[in-house]
C-alpha cells in the first residue's frame, strides 16, 4: 500500500473509532489513547494525523455534517417544487438528529468542545443549502420574495433548537413527530 493510501486508511480508521467513542461516551471522557486502541494504531499515530483531541473531534464533527447533508439533499431533490423540497429537507434534518451519535456529537458536545462560533462556521454548508433552497423557492414564486440569507439563519436557528429539544426529550420519537408537524405548519404559512 502506498503512503497516501496508508495515510488515508489510518485517518479513516481514526475518524471511525473516534466517532464511535465520542458518540458512546462523549467528548470529555473519550481519550486519545482509547481512540488509538480502537483504531488499532499507536497514540503517536493519532498525533501524526491530528494535533490533539479537539482537532480530532472537529474532524468527526465535519464528517457528521457532511454525512447529514446527503439525506437532506435527497429529500430536497425528491420533492415536486423548491418549497416542498425545503420542507422535506427540514424534516430530514430533524430525522437525522434522532441518531444518538448525532445528538451526542453535533448537538450536545460540539458547542462546548468547539465553541459556538466554530460550530456555526463548520455547519455553514447546511446553512448555505438552506439559503439556496429558499432563493429557489422565491424565484419559483412558491414563497414571497425575501432575503434568503436572513430567513435561512432564522429557520436554521429554530431547527437547531428544535433538534436540541428532541435530543433531550424523555421520548425523542414523540418529540420528533410533534416537531415535524409544527415545522410543516410553520413552513406552510410562508406560501402564497
KAMO-V377105 format. One line per field, one symbol per residue. ss: DSSP state (~ for helix, > for strand, _ for the rest). phi: phi as a letter, one per 20 degrees, with the letter a starting at -180 (. if undefined). Layout:
ss->???
phi->???
This chain:
ss->__~~~~~~~~~~~~~~~~~~~~~~~~~~~__~~~~~~~~___~~~~~~~___~~~~~~~~~~~~~~~~~~~~~~~~~____~~~~~~~~~~~~~~~___~~~~~~~~~~~~~~~_~~~~~~~_~~~~~~~~~~~~~~~~___>____~~~~~~~~~~~~~~~~~~~~~___~~~~~~~~~~~~~~~~~__>_
phi->.fgfffffffffffffffgffffednffeedffffgffemceffffffecfrffffffffgffffffffffffffffeefbfffffffffffgffgfffgffgffeeeeggffdngffgfffeggfffffgffffffffemecfgafgfffffffffffffffffffeffcgffffgfffffgffffffeff
